Amino acid sequence: MPFKRIQNNNPTISYEFFPPKTPKGWAALYQTLGTIGDISPDFVSVTYGAGGTTRDKTVSLVARIENELNIGTMAHLTCVDHSKAEIAKVLDALVDNNVKAIMALRGDPPQGADGYVAHPDGFAHASDLIAFIKEKYDFAIGCACYPEKHQEAESLTADIKHLKLKQDAGADFSVTQLFFDNEIFYRYREQVIAAGVMLPIIAGIMSVTNKKQLARFEAMSGCSFPKALVSAIHEATDHQVEAAGIKFAIKQCKDLLDNGIAGIHLYTLNKSNASYMISEGLKDLGYFKDELRCSV
């Protein structure tokens, strides 16, 4: 399992995808997966939505990546609208398809809903889902963490307490919400450790590829942007933005790797170019060289 690399203080490189909604989207995704496969990632993750079609597509996609492309996968699983029996059915299907890792999440409320409401026979928190998986299955379990706090959390301190609950329930590692300011992350990491959370942290990274994304990312996750990134994006022409975003992401990842991050997880939006260029840029700097990485 590639997650042994995390336990052995060997940083991982990984990528996140989502099940497309159209045939054109599936064709683009498989082209991207072919490109990513050439990079030899430690694992890829596949996002998940409650409800039959999306759920089934997630299971089908992770099974194909795991068993046909021979790339280790981590399936996202959320509590939204699911009973314990339905969750168990999904987990059983993943076991049957040789998937060995779960990203356990509470999940966002459905669009238009007034806050999250747990299924009557389901789970109210990600920590409850993690405890259920840990008790009944043998998956490596990832959880989410938020360097600038979850938008529903009353404070960063309260949010870190939730992360501690996830650790205590049996999570093996955590993956951050996307962030761009490493100094904010380092302060967060100090607070996390002070609260007794020792989970390895994988950094969730997304490069900026167009100017509109700055406002979108801020609205989506409440993230902050370093002045260097804002200046680089605003000074770039529309054709130069992607290259500027990739350059910043490579520098950000290098700094994180030099400061003990457990891994880099690239949010791809199912597109290959930026993720590929970031990965190759890091390899050119000496990171993730196959001969330097421990075997599993």
WORADA-V264043 format. One line per field, one symbol per residue. phi: phi as a letter, one per 40 degrees, with the letter a starting at -180 (. if undefined). psi: psi as a letter, one per 30 degrees, with the letter a starting at -180 (. if undefined). A space follows every 50 residues. Layout:
BEGIN
phi->???
psi->???
END
This chain:
BEGIN
phi->.cccccccfbdbbaabbbccbbdcccccccccccccdccfccabbbcabc hdccccccccccccccbbcfbdbbccabcdgbccccccccccccdcbgcb abccbcgccddgccgcbcddbbbcbdcccccccccbbbccbbbcbbdbgc ccccacccccccccccccchccabbcddabbccccccccccccccgcbcd bcccbbccbacccdccccccbgcbbcdccdcccccccdcccdccccdccc cccdccccbgccibbcccfgbcccccccccccccchcfcdcccccb
psi->kfffeefghjklklkkllklfleeeeeeeeeeeeeeeffilelllklkkl keeeeeeeeeeeeeeefefhkkljkkklfkgkleeeeeeeeeeeefggkg kkjjlelkllkfkilkkkkehbkfleeeeeeeeeeflhlkkllkljfgkk ffkfleeeeeeeeeeeeffgkfllkllklfjeeeeeeeeeeeefggjgkk kkkjkkkkflfffeeeeeeefgllkleeeeeeeefkleffeeeeeeeeee eeeeeeefggkflkjkjfggkeeeeeeeeeeeeffglhkeffkll.
END
